[in-house]
Amino acid sequence: MLLNLISFFEETPQDNSGWITWVVLGVMLVGLILLTVIPQRKQKKKSEEMMAKLGVGSEIITIGGIVGTIVQLDDMYVTIRTGCVGEECTIKLLRQGIHSLVPDGQEAADVVGGKEEKKDETDEIK
């Protein structure tokens, strides 16, 4: 027993790389949280802001790609009018089915495609 006690207090070279592994794992965990949770929060906030802006007469794009104008709003459902002038129809869909809100003065194709209005230099020369 005395030999065990003496060998316990002897200075022996130890491998201190164990704590480095825990630090690396901690940094990776923090990085994973930063790369997943924060963008999800931003997307949720953006979606909530868009839902708050909805009103009768707003032009929207559904998840399925249908473009229409809101005719009636409900807590759970949205009724939109879509189609051509002579062939208009109404569609009732869930609020979660709305993809985006078309800003005033823009075309729905520009919103979906992510295009921004850019002036072409050749147009100015003509």
C-alpha positions in Angstrom: 0.0 0.0 0.0 2.8 2.3 0.8 4.3 1.6 -2.6 1.0 2.5 -4.3 1.0 5.8 -2.4 4.5 6.6 -3.4 3.9 5.7 -7.1 0.8 8.0 -7.0 2.9 11.0 -6.1 5.7 10.3 -8.4 5.9 12.7 -11.3 5.2 10.7 -14.5 4.8 12.3 -17.9 1.1 12.4 -18.8 -0.7 12.9 -22.0 -2.5 16.2 -21.7 -4.2 16.0 -25.2 -7.5 14.9 -23.6 -8.7 18.4 -22.9 -7.8 19.5 -26.4 -10.4 16.9 -27.7 -13.1 18.4 -25.5 -12.3 21.9 -26.6 -12.5 20.9 -30.3 -15.8 19.2 -29.7 -17.1 22.2 -27.9 -16.1 24.5 -30.7 -17.7 22.2 -33.2 -21.0 22.2 -31.2 -21.1 26.0 -31.0 -20.4 26.1 -34.7 -23.2 23.7 -35.4 -25.6 25.8 -33.4 -24.5 29.0 -35.2 -25.0 27.4 -38.6 -28.4 25.8 -38.0 -30.4 27.6 -35.3 -29.6 31.2 -36.1 -30.6 31.0 -39.8 -33.8 29.2 -38.8 -34.7 32.0 -36.5 -34.1 34.6 -39.2 -36.3 32.7 -41.6 -39.1 32.4 -39.1 -38.9 36.1 -38.2 -39.1 37.0 -42.0 -42.1 34.7 -42.5 -43.9 36.2 -39.5 -43.3 39.7 -40.8 -44.6 38.7 -44.2 -47.8 37.2 -42.6 -48.3 40.4 -40.7 -48.2 42.5 -43.9 -50.9 40.4 -45.6 -54.1 42.2 -46.4 -57.1 42.1 -48.8 -55.8 43.1 -52.2 -52.2 41.9 -51.6 -50.7 39.9 -54.5 -49.1 36.6 -53.3 -47.3 33.6 -54.6 -48.2 30.2 -53.2 -45.8 27.4 -52.5 -47.1 25.7 -55.6 -46.4 28.7 -57.8 -49.9 30.1 -58.1 -50.1 33.8 -58.3 -53.2 35.5 -57.0 -54.8 38.4 -55.2 -56.1 38.0 -51.6 -59.9 38.3 -51.5 -60.6 37.2 -48.0 -58.4 36.6 -44.9 -59.0 34.3 -42.0 -57.0 33.1 -39.0 -56.2 29.8 -40.7 -57.3 30.3 -44.4 -56.7 32.7 -47.2 -59.0 33.0 -50.2 -57.3 34.2 -53.4 -58.5 35.2 -56.8 -56.4 34.0 -59.7 -56.8 33.6 -63.5 -57.4 35.9 -66.4 -60.0 38.6 -66.5 -62.8 36.5 -68.1 -61.8 33.3 -66.4 -61.2 34.3 -62.8 -61.5 31.7 -60.1 -61.1 31.7 -56.3 -58.9 29.3 -54.3 -59.0 28.7 -50.6 -55.7 27.7 -49.1 -53.9 27.5 -45.7 -51.8 30.5 -44.6 -48.8 28.2 -44.5 -49.2 27.7 -48.3 -48.1 31.3 -49.0 -44.5 31.5 -50.3 -44.1 35.2 -50.7 -45.7 38.5 -51.0 -45.3 40.4 -54.3 -44.2 44.0 -53.6 -46.2 46.8 -55.3 -44.9 47.6 -58.7 -43.1 44.3 -59.3 -44.0 41.3 -61.3 -44.4 37.9 -59.7 -41.8 36.3 -62.0 -39.2 38.8 -60.7 -39.9 37.8 -57.1 -39.7 34.1 -57.7 -36.6 34.3 -60.0 -34.9 36.7 -57.6 -34.3 39.2 -60.4 -33.7 42.8 -59.6 -34.2 45.6 -62.1 -30.9 46.4 -63.7 -30.3 48.9 -66.4 -28.5 47.6 -69.4 -25.8 49.8 -70.6 -26.7 49.1 -74.2 -30.2 50.5 -73.6 -28.7 53.9 -72.7 -26.6 54.1 -75.9 -29.6 53.4 -78.1 
